Amino acid sequence: MSDSKRGKRPLVADRRYPKGTGKAPAKKPVKKPAPKRRTPARKPKKTDNILVRILRWFLRLIWVITWRVTAVAVLILALAVGYTWTTLPNADALLDGRARGSVTLEDREGKTFAWRGDQFGGAVTVATVSPALRDAVVATEDRRFYRHFGLSPRGIASAVRINLREGRGPLEGHGGSTITQQTAKLLCLGVEYDPSAWASEAAYVRDCRRGSLQRKAKEAVYALAMEAKYSKDEILSIYLNRAYMGGGAYGTEAAAQRYFGKAAALTTPAEAAMLAGLLTAPSSLAPTANLQRSQDRAATVLRLMGDQGYLSQTEVARWQENPATLSPAARRKAGGYFADWVMASGPEFFTRNTTEDVIISTTLDQRLQRAAEEALDYIFENKVREGSKAQAAIVVMGADGAVRAMVGGRESRVAGVFNRAIQAKRQTGSAFKPFVYAAAMDLGYSPLDTVVDEPYCLNIPGSGEWCPGNYTNTFSGQVTLTDALKQSLNIPAVKVSESVGRDLVRQVASQFGIENDLADGPALALGASESTLLEMTGAYAGILNGGSSVTPYGLVNLRLQGDTEPLMGTGGGIGERVIQEEAAGQLIWMMEKVVSEGTGARAQFGGRQIAGKTGTTQAARDAWFIGFTADYVTGVWMGYDDNTPLTGVTGGGLPAEIFRETMIRVHEGVPVRPLPMLAPQGAPRPQAETTSNRRERTIPRTTEGLIDMLLRDILGGGGPPSGQPNNRIPGESR
């Protein structure tokens, strides 16, 4: 057994740890191979792979093109806005952009009564107008003005929708413009008016208001540039100064002065709403054109202000119940004819075509202007048949030629229309006869000299025999010159004219101011020549002032707004002497008999001494009465514009009554003064019963006077018989 174990090594376990450590060596981690991931098999697609790929490619292409085009467009827009920004001036330079200046006319007391041209009341800002006016404009024109960047996409979309719904093009009608865009239009996108480049200012304005797509794009760029350059308040201030607001007024200050006679800073919410309402349609909504329509529009503006929180509902109701009304001057439109005449009489570069703001002081008396207008209205309402197309004109002036009132037609509250007082040249008829007797008096004739009223003929070379007749076709025999004038006898007038010489008569009339060509033949004495009412009234003023010529005038002085020194003064007044003062006094004495005893009896009023003369032309195409007291001269003409004969009307009828109604109103509060007349030597002394207490009950002593009285009684000159309508033009004698 022992032999079997010999030579064998003992069984010993392997050293498990390195020497000296006593620890087992760390085992190296065995890296396990990562499991192989299996790629899942693709599921079959439901759609065609080619179509999807094409669609995705097309959308990707559109996106790439869109953002690049947008980026380029934004860059171009930024450059355009930036360039426009550099061209914009300071905001203050844009407040007044009128191409023409304005003319403000003041009456003799310095009160404004009329405006002409492009009225501008002075620059205002958002801070200087009333808060109500600022709020009314924003509420009406652009409620999001203080929140947008110059353009309102929402407003544009709404406007396009409305236009399409109403059957218009997308850019026609409603524009959706912001206040900034409207201001850009008012500035004409920076293009100033150049008379050499435009046919007219109206053509320039039309081009500025074009609504084409290209124009809209330029407008948007300009609006964005304005928003970048100016503050919101500056933009609104420009708008408040430049907007046209009807009646020739540009800007809120001018409009407030024009319609309410006050500054824009003092306007009430009702007045502010009316002004803001004008911005939609300034000409048709102007309160001077249609006050009710303007008030209705203002009520809508007040409601918008309430809806947007600018006014409480109580305030809205209060101001709607108390709408704005016009100032007295705007309500009357006083002196429309007079203002037109003054504008035409001044230098054109300071009136009709002025580029400056001009103030003209005039001779107008607004009380007398109202008196003339009311008198004319009264006669046509009460003495003229309904539907009659007859016209009339009135001029009231002083003895120095200062025109105090002028009515150029039945429609008295108008402007820019035909003015019969200065533009209608009509035959003067017997109203010319005082100049015949003026020449005679100046040669030493006496009012008591006599002439025979009898059949009379003259042989006119080239025309044959001419035989004048009297209105009554009767003859009075031997009469004094005074009786011949007061009865308006034709034959004595022709005889006197032939005796003193037609040339002298023509010279006297011309020097008194009758500037139109005077007839050469003997019919000169009977008023065959033409003249205007203004000229004839001025000539009678020369008789009143003692025989000196008169140039009627209405312009006292002209100055630029803000200046105290006038640039020019009046161009009228008393001129050179025409006849001697004694001759003028005797002529006034004769003309006083025309009213107190003769054909002008209907002109009497108030116990005043009145001198005058009637006039009726052939076939009664024209009827005149011109007369005066010691204080005023008034001329009246009546007729048809187309020369249709008047029916039963002569100068001693309706024209004399218009004179009377006018002078009654004119002389309210005026002390009674005697005429500067001179009775001739040998004239009978006045009876104890003076003119003042016999005027209204004088029985005319002439045949014509009796006819006049009978016609007046029969036809109702003082009013229609009881129960009968007065719907006719009454018949008259001389």
Phi and psi in degrees as a GROMACS rama.xvg file:
@    title "Ramachandran Plot"
@    xaxis  label "Phi"
@    yaxis  label "Psi"
@TYPE xy
-65.5538  -29.7762  SER-2
-68.7087  -26.5128  ASP-3
-74.6758  -23.0888  SER-4
-94.0472  -5.99956  LYS-5
-74.9941  140.478  ARG-6
80.8381  3.94438  GLY-7
-100.912  138.883  LYS-8
-76.5071  149.99  ARG-9
-72.8662  154.31  PRO-10
-82.0668  112.202  LEU-11
-128.761  141.507  VAL-12
-71.8946  148.568  ALA-13
-68.2662  142.994  ASP-14
-63.8313  123.929  ARG-15
-91.6818  -19.8248  ARG-16
-125.525  150.703  TYR-17
-65.3722  158.449  PRO-18
-64.5886  143.806  LYS-19
79.921  -5.81406  GLY-20
-102.096  -38.4072  THR-21
72.604  7.02343  GLY-22
-123.122  154.004  LYS-23
-76.935  139.905  ALA-24
-65.026  146.292  PRO-25
-68.2926  139.005  ALA-26
-81.5527  137.158  LYS-27
-75.3155  130.86  LYS-28
-67.2686  141.641  PRO-29
-92.8813  122.814  VAL-30
-79.471  122.327  LYS-31
-88.9648  135.758  LYS-32
-63.1001  135.86  PRO-33
-63.3941  139.669  ALA-34
-66.5042  140.693  PRO-35
-73.26  125.212  LYS-36
-84.7357  134.696  ARG-37
-93.3997  128.011  ARG-38
-76.0204  121.734  THR-39
-68.0475  145.786  PRO-40
-70.1018  134.003  ALA-41
-64.5836  138.435  ARG-42
-80.335  146.451  LYS-43
-67.2588  133.059  PRO-44
-82.1132  146.545  LYS-45
-77.1788  -34.1471  LYS-46
-98.4548  167.526  THR-47
-70.1912  123.708  ASP-48
-58.0442  -36.4825  ASN-49
-69.0056  -43.4568  ILE-50
-63.2174  -42.742  LEU-51
-63.2062  -44.7832  VAL-52
-62.2491  -39.4573  ARG-53
-65.0162  -43.1538  ILE-54
-63.1295  -45.1112  LEU-55
-63.4071  -38.2856  ARG-56
-67.0377  -39.2291  TRP-57
-67.3594  -43.3964  PHE-58
-64.282  -40.0623  LEU-59
-63.56  -37.0124  ARG-60
-66.9057  -43.6572  LEU-61
-60.4926  -45.1135  ILE-62
-60.4549  -44.0156  TRP-63
-63.2026  -45.3392  VAL-64
-64.7226  -42.7555  ILE-65
-61.7438  -49.9628  THR-66
-70.5773  -28.0362  TRP-67
-73.919  -43.0969  ARG-68
-62.766  -41.6638  VAL-69
-60.6432  -42.9755  THR-70
-62.6612  -41.4941  ALA-71
-66.2305  -42.1153  VAL-72
-63.4596  -42.9762  ALA-73
-62.7869  -39.4064  VAL-74
-64.7652  -45.8407  LEU-75
-62.3393  -43.4809  ILE-76
-60.6082  -43.1706  LEU-77
-62.5075  -41.2409  ALA-78
-65.6392  -42.0734  LEU-79
-64.2971  -44.8379  ALA-80
-63.5167  -41.6682  VAL-81
-62.5248  -42.9662  GLY-82
-65.2912  -44.7476  TYR-83
-61.3602  -37.4549  THR-84
-57.4998  -39.5969  TRP-85
-70.1666  -20.6101  THR-86
-90.7995  -10.3958  THR-87
-76.684  132.114  LEU-88
-80.6767  -178.705  PRO-89
-64.1687  151.136  ASN-90
-60.3012  -35.4996  ALA-91
-61.6381  -29.5003  ASP-92
-75.6342  -8.99171  ALA-93
-104.659  4.18279  LEU-94
-72.6738  -36.6817  LEU-95
-118.841  109.046  ASP-96
-117.886  24.4075  GLY-97
-71.1624  142.624  ARG-98
-83.3402  -24.3876  ALA-99
-119.966  160.21  ARG-100
-89.8433  -172.595  GLY-101
-121.39  158.31  SER-102
-127.214  122.748  VAL-103
-109.186  125.772  THR-104
-104.875  129.732  LEU-105
-113.489  145.27  GLU-106
-79.6573  -173.57  ASP-107
-64.6619  -17.5202  ARG-108
-99.0541  4.84271  GLU-109
85.1496  11.2172  GLY-110
-94.1708  137.836  LYS-111
-69.7918  132.903  THR-112
-128.106  -11.5094  PHE-113
-159.807  156.608  ALA-114
-131.715  149.412  TRP-115
-142.147  160.33  ARG-116
76.5024  -163.292  GLY-117
-91.6557  101.709  ASP-118
-76.084  132.395  GLN-119
-135.656  116.25  PHE-120
-83.2255  -1.04913  GLY-121
116.34  154.945  GLY-122
-69.9083  136.817  ALA-123
-125.739  163.635  VAL-124
-127.404  172.213  THR-125
-58.6012  -32.8793  VAL-126
-76.5998  -22.8871  ALA-127
-99.2783  -17.8122  THR-128
-81.0451  166.163  VAL-129
-67.0926  143.988  SER-130
-55.1055  -34.6896  PRO-131
-62.8728  -38.3585  ALA-132
-68.1659  -43.7461  LEU-133
-59.5805  -47.2185  ARG-134
-65.7571  -37.9284  ASP-135
-64.7429  -40.2522  ALA-136
-66.5471  -45.2448  VAL-137
-64.6045  -44.2558  VAL-138
-62.9464  -33.3468  ALA-139
-85.8391  -42.8903  THR-140
-96.9031  -30.4602  GLU-141
-167.036  85.5828  ASP-142
-65.9187  -21.9032  ARG-143
-102.309  23.3339  ARG-144
-55.5337  -43.9611  PHE-145
-82.0264  3.76483  TYR-146
-118.119  -18.4912  ARG-147
-95.8566  176.4  HIS-148
-104.131  21.4811  PHE-149
114.004  -28.1329  GLY-150
-121.492  150.706  LEU-151
-125.533  92.7117  SER-152
-54.1781  -38.0728  PRO-153
-64.598  -42.3922  ARG-154
-66.3653  -39.3645  GLY-155
-64.9924  -44.2007  ILE-156
-62.6239  -40.8681  ALA-157
-64.685  -41.2166  SER-158
-65.271  -41.7837  ALA-159
-62.5363  -42.6218  VAL-160
-61.7891  -43.55  ARG-161
-64.9308  -43.1549  ILE-162
-62.3406  -44.1213  ASN-163
-66.2563  -38.2234  LEU-164
-66.2907  -31.1498  ARG-165
-90.9406  8.77929  GLU-166
82.29  16.5024  GLY-167
-105.055  171.442  ARG-168
-69.0314  161.343  GLY-169
-61.0862  -27.6887  PRO-170
-103.748  6.90929  LEU-171
-100.966  139.954  GLU-172
88.3725  -120.385  GLY-173
-64.9873  134.099  HIS-174
-107.804  -16.7525  GLY-175
65.8428  22.8588  GLY-176
-75.2773  142.653  SER-177
-81.4333  170.803  THR-178
-61.3117  -35.0303  ILE-179
-63.2347  -44.2076  THR-180
-65.9261  -39.7968  GLN-181
-63.741  -37.8152  GLN-182
-65.3296  -38.5391  THR-183
-60.6485  -39.1736  ALA-184
-64.8476  -43.125  LYS-185
-61.5038  -31.1119  LEU-186
-83.732  -2.1547  LEU-187
54.4551  37.5385  CYS-188
53.7575  35.3109  LEU-189
86.6753  -0.129241  GLY-190
-89.7993  117.898  VAL-191
-86.735  154.821  GLU-192
-71.213  128.41  TYR-193
-125.694  110.268  ASP-194
-55.531  -29.6297  PRO-195
-77.1077  -18.2849  SER-196
-98.9522  -12.6314  ALA-197
-126.645  145.838  TRP-198
-64.8247  -34.2173  ALA-199
-161.48  168.435  SER-200
-65.8087  -33.1823  GLU-201
-63.7167  -39.0383  ALA-202
-64.6801  -38.8647  ALA-203
-61.3424  -45.5865  TYR-204
-64.9505  -41.348  VAL-205
-60.2166  -41.637  ARG-206
-65.5909  -36.8051  ASP-207
-66.0454  -25.5201  CYS-208
-98.3034  6.32501  ARG-209
-58.8976  148.036  ARG-210
-116.205  29.8011  GLY-211
-70.5728  164  SER-212
-62.4941  -41.855  LEU-213
-62.9693  -41.1878  GLN-214
-65.8602  -39.1085  ARG-215
-62.9561  -38.0166  LYS-216
-64.2413  -45.0669  ALA-217
-62.8197  -38.9763  LYS-218
-62.7977  -40.628  GLU-219
-63.4971  -43.2122  ALA-220
-61.651  -45.1215  VAL-221
-64.3561  -39.54  TYR-222
-63.7944  -42.8041  ALA-223
-63.994  -39.0071  LEU-224
-64.8566  -39.2916  ALA-225
-63.6587  -41.5677  MET-226
-62.61  -33.7646  GLU-227
-75.5657  -31.7541  ALA-228
-87.1254  -42.6927  LYS-229
-113.052  159.22  TYR-230
-78.956  165.797  SER-231
-59.8219  -41.3182  LYS-232
-65.7852  -35.0923  ASP-233
-67.2506  -41.8342  GLU-234
-62.1705  -45.7515  ILE-235
-65.0149  -34.6214  LEU-236
-64.9401  -42.6512  SER-237
-59.8323  -43.6799  ILE-238
-62.5893  -43.329  TYR-239
-65.848  -23.9702  LEU-240
-91.8412  -27.3985  ASN-241
-98.8755  -23.7463  ARG-242
-63.3811  135.592  ALA-243
-79.2861  132.613  TYR-244
-126.523  29.0177  MET-245
79.1245  162.41  GLY-246
62.5936  22.3516  GLY-247
78.4436  9.01398  GLY-248
-97.4599  126.494  ALA-249
-111.095  119.096  TYR-250
94.821  157.109  GLY-251
-69.4132  -31.7428  THR-252
-66.6064  -46.6859  GLU-253
-62.9883  -40.4432  ALA-254
-66.2267  -41.7719  ALA-255
-62.6527  -41.0919  ALA-256
-68.5053  -39.4321  GLN-257
-65.7618  -44.6061  ARG-258
-96.3221  -32.1923  TYR-259
-119.057  -7.43146  PHE-260
66.4685  31.0362  GLY-261
-146.118  167.142  LYS-262
-73.7733  155.249  ALA-263
-62.8518  -25.1206  ALA-264
-70.2129  -17.3482  ALA-265
-107.371  6.78254  LEU-266
-70.0395  139.958  THR-267
-80.2486  166.958  THR-268
-55.7503  -36.2923  PRO-269
-66.2995  -42.9458  ALA-270
-69.2558  -39.7638  GLU-271
-62.166  -40.4215  ALA-272
-65.1714  -37.232  ALA-273
-66.6782  -41.0363  MET-274
-65.1399  -44.356  LEU-275
-64.5612  -33.5742  ALA-276
-67.0512  -23.0428  GLY-277
-68.897  -23.35  LEU-278
-63.0484  -24.4969  LEU-279
-71.4582  -46.7372  THR-280
-150.116  81.1236  ALA-281
-61.2872  -35.4125  PRO-282
-74.4476  -46.5028  SER-283
-78.7096  -26.5196  SER-284
-94.6594  -2.37107  LEU-285
-57.602  132.78  ALA-286
-63.1418  -23.436  PRO-287
-73.5445  -19.9462  THR-288
-89.3849  -43.5511  ALA-289
-156.259  95.9786  ASN-290
-63.0035  -41.2797  LEU-291
-63.6458  -43.2285  GLN-292
-62.4651  -39.5772  ARG-293
-66.3582  -39.0593  SER-294
-67.7083  -37.058  GLN-295
-64.1934  -42.1078  ASP-296
-64.6313  -38.7331  ARG-297
-63.4042  -35.9215  ALA-298
-62.3572  -38.0336  ALA-299
-65.2158  -41.1456  THR-300
-63.5679  -41.262  VAL-301
-61.498  -39.2958  LEU-302
-63.2443  -41.9049  ARG-303
-61.9968  -39.447  LEU-304
-63.7488  -36.8701  MET-305
-68.7606  -41.787  GLY-306
-63.4717  -31.8107  ASP-307
-95.7028  7.23565  GLN-308
85.8269  7.76709  GLY-309
-77.9898  -28.7203  TYR-310
-131.876  150.369  LEU-311
-77.0283  162.466  SER-312
-64.4304  -29.5658  GLN-313
-66.4121  -42.6861  THR-314
-66.2839  -39.875  GLU-315
-58.9387  -48.3601  VAL-316
-62.5714  -39.2263  ALA-317
-63.4445  -46.5472  ARG-318
-77.6725  -25.9122  TRP-319
-69.3385  -32.0198  GLN-320
-78.0896  -19.2026  GLU-321
-124.957  70.7455  ASN-322
-66.6735  161.121  PRO-323
-68.0391  147.449  ALA-324
-126.163  163.194  THR-325
-76.5509  154.809  LEU-326
-67.9909  160.25  SER-327
-54.5709  -42.7656  PRO-328
-65.4823  -43.6908  ALA-329
-68.7936  -36.0695  ALA-330
-67.6021  -37.9723  ARG-331
-83.5041  -26.8803  ARG-332
50.9667  44.408  LYS-333
-58.0729  141.611  ALA-334
66.4384  35.1724  GLY-335
-58.593  -49.9669  GLY-336
-64.8282  -42.6294  TYR-337
-61.9671  -44.9033  PHE-338
-62.7283  -41.2164  ALA-339
-60.6365  -41.2833  ASP-340
-64.5942  -44.2125  TRP-341
-63.3252  -41.8793  VAL-342
-61.4946  -38.1576  MET-343
-74.7399  -24.4388  ALA-344
-85.9012  -16.3232  SER-345
-88.2973  169.657  GLY-346
-64.0372  135.07  PRO-347
-59.3482  -37.4148  GLU-348
-73.0987  -7.87098  PHE-349
-115.745  1.75643  PHE-350
-126.59  -82.1168  THR-351
-71.6975  -32.8996  ARG-352
-120.028  31.025  ASN-353
-70.3864  142.968  THR-354
-105.516  0.197207  THR-355
-108.185  164.987  GLU-356
-91.3044  116.817  ASP-357
-115.896  142.245  VAL-358
-113.933  125.653  ILE-359
-115.735  121.649  ILE-360
-88.8093  134.434  SER-361
-125.26  176.803  THR-362
-91.2424  -0.952591  THR-363
-60.4679  135.919  LEU-364
-111.396  110.452  ASP-365
-65.4175  -28.9309  GLN-366
-65.0824  -43.3022  ARG-367
-70.2137  -33.5606  LEU-368
-62.6285  -44.0772  GLN-369
-63.9377  -37.8225  ARG-370
-60.6076  -45.0989  ALA-371
-65.9493  -42.994  ALA-372
-63.9086  -44.0855  GLU-373
-66.1259  -38.3963  GLU-374
-63.1374  -44.6091  ALA-375
-64.5587  -42.6277  LEU-376
-60.9911  -41.771  ASP-377
-61.5893  -47.2547  TYR-378
-64.1169  -43.9203  ILE-379
-72.7875  -26.2892  PHE-380
-78.3016  -30.8213  GLU-381
-111.391  -20.8165  ASN-382
-120.619  -4.93662  LYS-383
-118.902  137.614  VAL-384
-62.5258  148.506  ARG-385
-65.8086  135.111  GLU-386
90.6803  -4.53684  GLY-387
-64.7013  139.851  SER-388
-97.4599  7.70442  LYS-389
-60.3623  146.977  ALA-390
-118.376  166.268  GLN-391
-152.019  159.181  ALA-392
-142.773  151.849  ALA-393
-137.197  139.677  ILE-394
-132.086  130.379  VAL-395
-119.432  129.323  VAL-396
-146.375  168.216  MET-397
-88.2663  174.06  GLY-398
-67.152  -15.9889  ALA-399
-91.6311  0.678609  ASP-400
93.572  1.32238  GLY-401
-72.8132  113.183  ALA-402
-76.9163  124.007  VAL-403
-100.627  -23.2182  ARG-404
-157.545  150.269  ALA-405
-151.398  127.189  MET-406
-124.666  119.962  VAL-407
-99.5472  7.09933  GLY-408
172.617  175.373  GLY-409
-65.4425  -35.0092  ARG-410
-83.092  92.8642  GLU-411
-80.971  -27.8762  SER-412
-97.1959  66.2237  ARG-413
-138.282  173.908  VAL-414
-150.298  147.573  ALA-415
73.7966  23.968  GLY-416
-117.369  177.663  VAL-417
-63.459  125.167  PHE-418
-105.896  103.414  ASN-419
-69.2161  -17.1458  ARG-420
-73.1588  -27.0988  ALA-421
-125.358  -16.3281  ILE-422
-107.588  -22.0856  GLN-423
-85.8826  112.755  ALA-424
-95.4216  113.128  LYS-425
-129.054  154.759  ARG-426
-62.3524  142.508  GLN-427
-93.3937  -16.9584  THR-428
59.7299  -145.719  GLY-429
-68.6699  -10.0363  SER-430
-64.4444  -13.7725  ALA-431
-83.0216  -18.6532  PHE-432
-58.6252  -33.5615  LYS-433
-54.9107  -28.2209  PRO-434
-75.067  -28.0957  PHE-435
-64.4661  -48.6654  VAL-436
-72.8768  -26.3121  TYR-437
-63.1112  -42.9851  ALA-438
-62.9738  -39.6315  ALA-439
-66.7964  -45.6269  ALA-440
-61.1336  -38.0278  MET-441
-68.7538  -25.235  ASP-442
-84.9912  -2.35363  LEU-443
106.013  2.81453  GLY-444
-64.2694  155.631  TYR-445
-109.006  147.182  SER-446
-58.0952  -19.2076  PRO-447
-95.0905  -1.13801  LEU-448
-63.3284  152.145  ASP-449
-111.764  158.729  THR-450
-145.934  148.884  VAL-451
-92.3392  122.611  VAL-452
-91.0577  102.777  ASP-453
-151.816  169.344  GLU-454
-54.5253  137.444  PRO-455
-150.227  131.461  TYR-456
-133.045  149.915  CYS-457
-128.433  145.448  LEU-458
-96.6933  113.863  ASN-459
-100.711  117.824  ILE-460
-55.5171  129.615  PRO-461
87.1039  -14.4976  GLY-462
-123.192  -17.3357  SER-463
90.8754  -159.211  GLY-464
-78.0484  137.184  GLU-465
-127.107  123.509  TRP-466
-122.882  100.174  CYS-467
-68.9943  155.378  PRO-468
-131.821  164.673  GLY-469
-86.7715  161.996  ASN-470
-58.7057  -35.6819  TYR-471
-90.0046  -1.98266  THR-472
59.297  27.7038  ASN-473
-124.155  171.325  THR-474
-128.393  141.328  PHE-475
-101.604  -0.179584  SER-476
73.4683  -144.901  GLY-477
-76.8523  123.354  GLN-478
-134.574  155.829  VAL-479
-75.7355  162.662  THR-480
-61.4635  -34.117  LEU-481
-64.875  -46.1807  THR-482
-64.764  -37.3177  ASP-483
-62.8984  -38.4219  ALA-484
-73.4595  -44.3211  LEU-485
-69.8881  -27.4247  LYS-486
-91.1293  -2.59945  GLN-487
54.8692  47.7109  SER-488
-77.5545  133.752  LEU-489
-80.2357  -44.4519  ASN-490
-62.2207  -46.9659  ILE-491
-59.4671  -36.8772  PRO-492
-62.9681  -42.0852  ALA-493
-66.3412  -41.4922  VAL-494
-62.2911  -42.6841  LYS-495
-64.9288  -41.3944  VAL-496
-61.5185  -43.6394  SER-497
-67.507  -31.968  GLU-498
-70.7265  -45.3743  SER-499
-82.9869  -20.4234  VAL-500
105.544  125.971  GLY-501
-60.0423  -36.6042  ARG-502
-61.2263  -39.2668  ASP-503
-68.2937  -42.2219  LEU-504
-59.5374  -45.4157  VAL-505
-62.2815  -39.1724  ARG-506
-66.5161  -44.4848  GLN-507
-61.4576  -47.0247  VAL-508
-61.8638  -42.7226  ALA-509
-64.0445  -42.8751  SER-510
-68.7442  -27.1938  GLN-511
-75.8597  -10.497  PHE-512
120.872  4.61894  GLY-513
-81.0363  98.0725  ILE-514
-88.9627  -17.9852  GLU-515
-71.9792  160.9  ASN-516
-58.7346  130.481  ASP-517
-99.8076  143.904  LEU-518
-59.5874  147.163  ALA-519
-88.4681  -28.5794  ASP-520
-82.8892  -179.127  GLY-521
-64.8868  -18.4148  PRO-522
-67.71  -6.88177  ALA-523
-52.6019  -41.7339  LEU-524
-65.4447  -21.3307  ALA-525
-100.357  11.4769  LEU-526
79.6102  36.7111  GLY-527
-73.7582  -15.1003  ALA-528
-81.6681  161.692  SER-529
-102.142  152.04  GLU-530
-159.064  171.598  SER-531
-101.687  161.089  THR-532
-63.0368  -37.9221  LEU-533
-62.9781  -43.9543  LEU-534
-62.3919  -46.4377  GLU-535
-64.1352  -41.9156  MET-536
-65.1568  -39.9309  THR-537
-64.0959  -37.0926  GLY-538
-65.4904  -39.6966  ALA-539
-66.967  -33.2093  TYR-540
-61.6275  -34.1585  ALA-541
-63.8762  -34.9946  GLY-542
-67.2075  -43.9271  ILE-543
-62.6469  -39.0692  LEU-544
-80.6623  6.81901  ASN-545
105.648  11.2708  GLY-546
105.632  13.4644  GLY-547
-100.202  147.358  SER-548
-66.0777  156.715  SER-549
-134.273  136.396  VAL-550
-108.873  108.401  THR-551
-58.5242  139.451  PRO-552
-145.221  153.519  TYR-553
-126.771  -21.318  GLY-554
-90.4769  121.342  LEU-555
-91.6171  -51.7233  VAL-556
-157.395  163.527  ASN-557
-132.717  130.586  LEU-558
-142.386  159.498  ARG-559
-80.6156  147.802  LEU-560
-59.6407  130.608  GLN-561
95.2545  -16.7855  GLY-562
-93.8987  154.455  ASP-563
-104.261  -26.4348  THR-564
-87.1361  127.367  GLU-565
-71.2881  149.037  PRO-566
-84.2279  -25.62  LEU-567
-156.051  156.969  MET-568
-112.195  -163.958  GLY-569
-69.8915  151.795  THR-570
-113.742  17.4038  GLY-571
-133.105  -167.847  GLY-572
122.166  -164.317  GLY-573
-78.3915  133.792  ILE-574
-111.56  -139.809  GLY-575
-78.3012  156.751  GLU-576
-70.5885  139.203  ARG-577
-105.216  -49.6119  VAL-578
-127.825  163.668  ILE-579
-66.4293  152.159  GLN-580
-61.121  -37.2493  GLU-581
-63.9913  -40.6016  GLU-582
-64.6296  -39.7974  ALA-583
-64.6316  -41.005  ALA-584
-62.6799  -40.8681  GLY-585
-69.1454  -36.7152  GLN-586
-65.1059  -39.1663  LEU-587
-63.2481  -37.9796  ILE-588
-61.0886  -42.8741  TRP-589
-64.8676  -42.146  MET-590
-71.457  -25.763  MET-591
-65.6147  -34.0368  GLU-592
-67.3611  -27.3715  LYS-593
-60.4231  -38.2138  VAL-594
-86.6174  -42.2871  VAL-595
-76.8208  -26.7763  SER-596
-134.035  -9.28375  GLU-597
-118.242  -143.66  GLY-598
-69.96  -13.8698  THR-599
-100.003  24.3149  GLY-600
-58.1913  -31.7036  ALA-601
-70.4201  -9.34767  ARG-602
-82.6734  -8.64605  ALA-603
-64.2173  145.182  GLN-604
-163.712  146.733  PHE-605
57.9103  19.0424  GLY-606
69.0776  19.0388  GLY-607
-93.2428  151.78  ARG-608
-75.9807  126.782  GLN-609
-131.807  133.802  ILE-610
-117.111  146.636  ALA-611
-177.032  -174.949  GLY-612
-153.442  137.198  LYS-613
-85.5295  163.754  THR-614
-157.444  131.439  GLY-615
-137.209  129.285  THR-616
-90.1103  175.364  THR-617
-58.3535  134.761  GLN-618
63.5362  17.9538  ALA-619
56.0935  38.6918  ALA-620
-76.4391  -23.2937  ARG-621
-137.96  141.873  ASP-622
-131.664  130.88  ALA-623
-125.615  149.785  TRP-624
-145.225  123.512  PHE-625
-127.581  129.01  ILE-626
-154.631  177.582  GLY-627
-156.332  154.405  PHE-628
-104.208  -168.916  THR-629
-69.9284  -13.2913  ALA-630
-111.514  -36.5179  ASP-631
-138.993  149.532  TYR-632
-110.918  132.666  VAL-633
-131.735  131.25  THR-634
-115.32  140.275  GLY-635
-131.497  132.549  VAL-636
-123.452  146.521  TRP-637
-141.533  142.021  MET-638
171.646  -170.764  GLY-639
-108.376  145.715  TYR-640
-63.4664  -30.1018  ASP-641
-96.5826  14.9662  ASP-642
69.5616  16.8188  ASN-643
-61.8647  133.9  THR-644
-62.4229  142.156  PRO-645
-72.4285  150  LEU-646
-97.665  106.358  THR-647
67.0274  25.1348  GLY-648
-118.154  129.986  VAL-649
-128.168  175.536  THR-650
-61.3419  -28.6225  GLY-651
-79.1014  -2.79367  GLY-652
-99.2104  -109.284  GLY-653
-60.1505  -43.4056  LEU-654
-57.7196  -40.5615  PRO-655
-64.801  -36.0193  ALA-656
-71.698  -37.0401  GLU-657
-62.269  -42.379  ILE-658
-56.9361  -48.2052  PHE-659
-60.8677  -48.8429  ARG-660
-63.6636  -36.2288  GLU-661
-66.7753  -48.8637  THR-662
-70.62  -30.2383  MET-663
-58.2617  -45.9694  ILE-664
-71.9019  -37.8685  ARG-665
-63.15  -36.6097  VAL-666
-92.1444  10.3068  HIS-667
-61.341  121.517  GLU-668
81.2209  0.41961  GLY-669
-93.3021  124.453  VAL-670
-60.1095  149.086  PRO-671
-75.051  128.501  VAL-672
-130.419  146.475  ARG-673
-77.3047  154.947  PRO-674
-71.1285  149.56  LEU-675
-80.3001  57.4723  PRO-676
-99.5338  158.951  MET-677
-128.289  112.933  LEU-678
-71.597  138.926  ALA-679
-71.2539  159.066  PRO-680
-62.8488  130.777  GLN-681
93.0136  -1.3605  GLY-682
-70.602  142.902  ALA-683
-62.4903  142.701  PRO-684
-66.6485  144.852  ARG-685
-63.9727  143.501  PRO-686
-72.2297  170.643  GLN-687
-60.3053  -33.5476  ALA-688
-76.6169  110.624  GLU-689
-82.3183  170.969  THR-690
-56.745  -37.2724  THR-691
-64.8519  -27.1557  SER-692
-110.754  7.94175  ASN-693
-120.761  -1.27869  ARG-694
-54.7939  -50.6098  ARG-695
-80.0087  -10.4802  GLU-696
-123.362  19.7841  ARG-697
-69.0046  131.492  THR-698
-93.1985  116.923  ILE-699
-57.1429  136.901  PRO-700
-97.0835  -4.9628  ARG-701
-94.7628  161.662  THR-702
-58.7926  -43.9432  THR-703
-64.4464  -37.4917  GLU-704
-63.2585  -40.5386  GLY-705
-64.1801  -41.9402  LEU-706
-61.5429  -41.8713  ILE-707
-59.7204  -45.0367  ASP-708
-66.0275  -43.4804  MET-709
-61.3858  -45.9633  LEU-710
-62.3901  -38.1758  LEU-711
-63.5691  -42.3997  ARG-712
-69.6918  -41.4231  ASP-713
-70.8827  -44.6276  ILE-714
-93.9563  -2.5113  LEU-715
80.3854  45.3934  GLY-716
-61.4418  -30.5531  GLY-717
-93.6604  9.77216  GLY-718
135.697  151.473  GLY-719
-71.2173  152.535  PRO-720
-57.7775  155.981  PRO-721
-55.8851  130.404  SER-722
83.2366  -2.19678  GLY-723
-110.714  134.941  GLN-724
-72.6665  143.466  PRO-725
-97.2155  81.6412  ASN-726
-119.33  38.8288  ASN-727
-139.261  166.225  ARG-728
-88.9154  114.877  ILE-729
-63.1026  149.973  PRO-730
-76.9248  150.696  GLY-731
-136.38  163.471  GLU-732
-91.9796  -139.368  SER-733
